[in-house]
């Protein structure tokens, strides 16, 4: 039986999709063929009930042990075996479940400025036609779960990082949780990957193709084109019959980048909303021993979302 020995636990909209695709390029790393199986959040939930939820679309969620183990059947001698499920970060039940099943697992988290993270997620849902509110400030302040996923939080609630990190540190030694910032991925992805490879004890200098940025957010210029780009659309299914998956993915990302209009968050609104997180940011920086005071200044990262 093959089980993962590392997990990317989040946070959502902090480059985890890109990280999943970058990691799986390494010959000594096996990544779950489906990103976000979310098993440790969904375990023991009736699969038939899960499939009725709107957030199921485009995801292969598993809630049964056998189905989770089967995700890693394709591993062929790789020393690092992992999966990436951002939902793990904020779910209070997950750290203990992971520790009970995978006591020696290595964990990786990427933190992002909480307002930029929320704005990116809001834009992502607007892109997919899942968010009806056309005012980010209104969506942020309504403070209710933005999906019907079990344990879902609001845009605002997902930006408080100190309590989830505390929970993980109660169950895992600090050397079992490697924490990065989204800025690390944007400004020096090669260095960040080298650090992760060293942590996972695989060849640190293997060169990764990072030309593609995955899971971009924004408002579609053409809704019809955006729907055609959906991996589950009939057009996408037709393309996969004739085009290799890697090439199809690259073309899709390129077309999507052109089709999405990415509007920057107003600096004044960003600064105003950031004040909601001041205490949490200061506690988090002390907990992870990394300066986060730059999160109180500067402009939005929306163009990197």
C-alpha positions as CSV (number, residue, x, y, z in Angstrom):
1,X,0.0,0.0,0.0
2,X,1.4,3.4,-1.1
3,X,0.5,6.5,0.9
4,X,1.9,10.0,0.6
5,X,4.9,11.1,2.6
6,X,4.3,14.8,2.0
7,X,1.3,17.1,1.6
8,X,0.8,20.6,0.3
9,X,-1.8,21.9,2.7
10,X,-2.5,25.4,1.3
11,X,-3.5,28.1,1.4
12,X,-5.9,28.4,-1.5
13,X,-5.1,31.0,-4.2
14,X,-1.4,31.2,-3.1
15,X,0.0,29.4,-6.2
16,X,-0.7,25.8,-5.0
17,X,-2.0,24.8,-8.5
18,X,1.2,25.9,-10.1
19,X,3.2,24.3,-7.3
20,X,1.4,21.0,-7.9
21,X,2.3,21.1,-11.6
22,X,5.9,22.1,-10.9
23,X,6.5,19.4,-8.3
24,X,5.2,16.6,-10.5
25,X,7.8,17.4,-13.1
26,X,10.6,16.1,-10.8
27,X,11.5,12.5,-11.6
28,X,11.8,11.6,-7.9
29,X,8.4,13.1,-7.0
30,X,5.0,11.5,-7.6
31,X,2.0,13.7,-7.3
32,X,-1.6,12.5,-7.1
33,X,-2.9,12.6,-10.6
34,X,-5.8,14.7,-9.4
35,X,-5.1,17.9,-7.6
36,X,-7.1,18.5,-4.4
37,X,-8.5,15.1,-3.5
38,X,-9.2,16.7,-0.1
39,X,-9.5,13.3,1.5
40,X,-8.6,14.3,5.1
41,X,-11.4,16.9,5.0
42,X,-14.0,14.6,3.3
43,X,-13.2,11.3,4.9
44,X,-16.3,9.3,5.9
45,X,-18.6,11.7,4.0
46,X,-21.0,9.8,1.7
47,X,-19.6,10.1,-1.9
48,X,-23.1,10.4,-3.3
49,X,-23.8,13.4,-1.1
50,X,-20.6,15.0,-2.1
51,X,-21.4,14.8,-5.8
52,X,-24.5,16.9,-5.3
53,X,-22.4,19.9,-4.2
54,X,-21.5,22.7,-6.7
55,X,-17.9,22.8,-5.7
56,X,-17.4,19.2,-6.9
57,X,-17.1,20.4,-10.5
58,X,-13.6,20.0,-12.0
59,X,-12.4,18.1,-8.9
60,X,-11.8,14.5,-8.0
61,X,-12.8,14.5,-4.4
62,X,-12.3,11.2,-2.4
63,X,-13.8,10.4,0.9
64,X,-13.0,6.7,1.2
65,X,-9.6,5.2,2.3
66,X,-9.4,2.8,-0.6
67,X,-10.1,5.5,-3.1
68,X,-7.4,7.7,-1.5
69,X,-4.8,5.0,-1.6
70,X,-5.6,4.2,-5.2
71,X,-4.5,7.8,-6.1
72,X,-0.9,6.7,-5.5
73,X,-0.9,3.3,-7.2
74,X,0.9,4.9,-10.1
75,X,4.0,5.6,-8.1
76,X,7.0,3.8,-9.5
77,X,10.0,4.1,-7.2
78,X,9.8,7.8,-6.5
79,X,11.0,8.7,-3.0
80,X,8.7,11.7,-2.5
81,X,4.9,11.0,-2.9
82,X,2.4,13.7,-2.3
83,X,-0.8,15.6,-3.0
84,X,-2.0,19.1,-2.8
85,X,-5.3,20.0,-1.1
86,X,-5.6,23.7,0.1
87,X,-8.7,22.9,2.1
88,X,-6.5,21.1,4.7
89,X,-5.1,24.4,6.0
90,X,-8.2,25.8,7.6
91,X,-10.2,22.7,8.5
92,X,-9.8,22.2,12.3
93,X,-10.3,18.5,12.1
94,X,-7.6,17.8,9.6
95,X,-4.3,18.1,11.5
96,X,-5.1,15.3,13.9
97,X,-6.4,13.1,11.1
98,X,-3.2,13.6,9.1
99,X,-1.1,12.9,12.2
100,X,-3.1,9.7,13.0
101,X,-2.8,8.3,9.4
102,X,0.6,9.8,8.4
103,X,2.6,10.5,11.5
104,X,5.9,11.0,9.6
105,X,4.5,13.1,6.8
106,X,6.1,16.4,5.7
107,X,3.9,19.4,5.3
108,X,4.2,22.4,3.0
109,X,2.2,25.6,3.3
110,X,2.2,28.9,1.3
111,X,0.8,32.0,2.9
112,X,-0.5,35.0,0.9
113,X,-1.5,38.5,1.9
114,X,-5.0,37.8,3.2
115,X,-6.8,40.5,1.2
116,X,-5.0,39.7,-2.0
117,X,-5.8,36.0,-1.4
118,X,-9.5,36.8,-0.9
119,X,-9.6,39.1,-3.9
120,X,-8.0,36.4,-6.1
121,X,-10.5,33.8,-4.9
122,X,-13.4,36.2,-5.5
123,X,-12.1,36.9,-9.0
124,X,-11.7,33.1,-9.6
125,X,-15.4,32.6,-8.7
126,X,-16.5,35.5,-10.9
127,X,-14.5,33.9,-13.7
128,X,-16.3,30.6,-13.3
129,X,-19.7,32.2,-12.9
130,X,-20.1,31.1,-9.3
131,X,-20.1,34.6,-7.7
132,X,-23.1,36.8,-8.3
133,X,-21.9,39.7,-6.2
134,X,-20.1,42.2,-8.4
135,X,-18.6,44.2,-5.5
136,X,-15.6,42.6,-3.8
137,X,-16.0,44.8,-0.7
138,X,-19.6,43.6,-0.4
139,X,-18.7,40.0,-0.9
140,X,-15.9,40.3,1.7
141,X,-18.0,41.9,4.3
142,X,-21.0,39.6,4.0
143,X,-18.9,37.1,5.9
144,X,-20.6,33.9,5.0
145,X,-19.3,30.8,3.3
146,X,-18.8,31.3,-0.4
147,X,-19.5,27.6,-1.2
148,X,-21.6,24.7,0.1
149,X,-18.4,22.6,0.7
150,X,-18.5,21.1,4.3
151,X,-16.6,23.4,6.6
152,X,-16.4,26.2,4.0
153,X,-15.4,29.6,5.3
154,X,-16.0,33.1,4.0
155,X,-13.5,35.1,2.0
156,X,-12.6,37.0,5.1
157,X,-12.4,34.0,7.5
158,X,-9.9,32.2,5.3
159,X,-7.4,35.0,5.8
160,X,-6.8,34.3,9.5
161,X,-3.6,32.2,9.5
162,X,-2.6,32.1,13.2
163,X,-5.2,29.7,14.5
164,X,-4.7,27.1,11.8
165,X,-0.9,27.2,12.1
166,X,-1.3,26.8,15.9
167,X,-3.3,23.7,15.3
168,X,-0.7,22.1,13.1
169,X,2.1,22.9,15.5
170,X,0.1,21.2,18.3
171,X,0.2,18.0,16.2
172,X,3.5,18.2,14.3
173,X,7.0,19.2,15.2
174,X,8.1,22.4,13.5
175,X,10.5,20.6,11.3
176,X,7.5,18.8,9.7
177,X,5.9,22.0,8.4
178,X,7.7,24.1,5.8
179,X,6.2,27.5,5.4
180,X,6.6,29.9,2.4
181,X,5.1,33.1,1.2
182,X,3.4,33.7,-2.1
183,X,6.0,36.4,-2.7
184,X,8.6,33.6,-2.7
185,X,6.9,31.9,-5.6
186,X,6.4,35.1,-7.5
187,X,9.9,36.6,-7.0
188,X,12.1,33.5,-6.9
189,X,10.2,30.3,-7.8
190,X,13.5,28.4,-8.7
191,X,14.9,29.1,-5.3
192,X,11.7,28.2,-3.5
193,X,11.5,24.9,-5.4
194,X,15.2,24.1,-4.6
195,X,14.3,24.6,-0.9
196,X,11.3,22.3,-1.2
197,X,13.4,19.7,-3.1
198,X,16.0,19.8,-0.3
199,X,13.2,19.4,2.3
200,X,11.8,16.4,0.4
201,X,15.3,14.9,0.0
202,X,15.3,14.8,-3.8
203,X,17.7,16.2,-6.3
204,X,17.6,19.9,-5.5
205,X,19.0,21.3,-8.8
206,X,16.6,19.6,-11.2
207,X,15.4,22.2,-13.6
208,X,11.6,22.8,-13.7
209,X,9.7,24.4,-16.6
210,X,7.8,27.3,-15.0
211,X,6.7,29.1,-18.1
212,X,3.0,28.3,-17.4
213,X,1.1,29.9,-14.6
214,X,-2.0,27.8,-13.6
215,X,-5.5,28.6,-12.4
216,X,-5.5,32.3,-13.3
217,X,-8.2,34.5,-12.0
218,X,-10.0,37.4,-13.7
219,X,-13.2,38.6,-15.4
220,X,-13.7,36.9,-18.8
221,X,-13.8,39.2,-21.8
222,X,-15.8,36.4,-23.6
223,X,-18.0,34.2,-21.4
224,X,-18.5,31.8,-24.3
225,X,-14.8,31.3,-24.7
226,X,-14.3,30.9,-21.0
227,X,-16.9,28.1,-21.0
228,X,-15.2,26.4,-23.9
229,X,-11.9,26.5,-22.0
230,X,-13.5,24.6,-19.1
231,X,-11.8,21.2,-18.9
232,X,-15.2,19.5,-18.6
233,X,-16.7,21.2,-21.7
234,X,-17.5,19.2,-24.8
235,X,-15.0,21.4,-26.8
236,X,-12.2,20.5,-24.3
237,X,-13.2,16.8,-24.6
238,X,-13.0,17.0,-28.4
239,X,-9.6,18.7,-28.2
240,X,-8.2,16.0,-25.9
241,X,-8.9,13.4,-28.6
242,X,-6.3,15.0,-31.0
243,X,-3.9,17.0,-28.8
244,X,-1.4,15.7,-26.2
245,X,-2.6,16.6,-22.7
246,X,0.6,18.7,-21.9
247,X,0.2,20.8,-25.1
248,X,-3.6,21.2,-24.6
249,X,-3.0,22.4,-21.1
250,X,-0.4,24.9,-22.2
251,X,-2.6,26.3,-25.0
252,X,-5.6,26.5,-22.7
253,X,-3.6,28.5,-20.1
254,X,-2.3,30.8,-22.8
255,X,-5.7,31.5,-24.3
256,X,-7.2,31.9,-20.9
257,X,-4.6,34.5,-20.0
258,X,-5.6,36.6,-23.0
259,X,-9.3,36.2,-22.3
260,X,-9.2,37.2,-18.7
261,X,-9.2,40.8,-17.7
262,X,-7.4,41.2,-14.4
263,X,-8.4,44.3,-12.5
264,X,-6.2,45.5,-9.7
265,X,-7.6,45.9,-6.2
266,X,-7.8,49.6,-5.2
267,X,-4.9,50.3,-2.8
268,X,-7.2,52.2,-0.4
269,X,-9.6,49.3,-0.1
270,X,-6.7,46.9,0.3
271,X,-5.3,49.0,3.2
272,X,-8.7,49.3,4.8
273,X,-9.5,45.5,4.7
274,X,-5.9,44.6,5.8
275,X,-6.7,46.3,9.2
276,X,-9.1,43.4,9.9
277,X,-6.1,41.1,9.9
278,X,-3.5,43.3,11.7
279,X,-3.5,41.3,15.0
280,X,-3.5,37.9,13.2
281,X,-0.6,39.0,10.9
282,X,1.5,40.1,13.8
283,X,0.9,36.9,15.7
284,X,1.6,34.9,12.6
285,X,4.9,36.5,11.9
286,X,6.0,35.8,15.4
287,X,4.9,32.2,15.1
288,X,6.7,31.5,11.9
289,X,9.6,33.8,12.6
290,X,9.3,35.8,9.4
291,X,8.7,39.5,8.9
292,X,5.2,40.2,7.5
293,X,5.0,44.0,8.2
294,X,5.3,44.6,4.5
295,X,1.8,43.2,4.2
296,X,0.6,46.5,5.8
297,X,2.0,48.6,2.9
298,X,2.4,48.4,-0.8
299,X,-0.2,47.6,-3.6
300,X,-2.3,44.7,-4.6
301,X,-0.9,41.5,-6.0
302,X,-4.0,41.1,-8.2
303,X,-1.9,41.1,-11.4
304,X,-0.1,38.0,-10.1
305,X,-3.3,36.2,-9.0
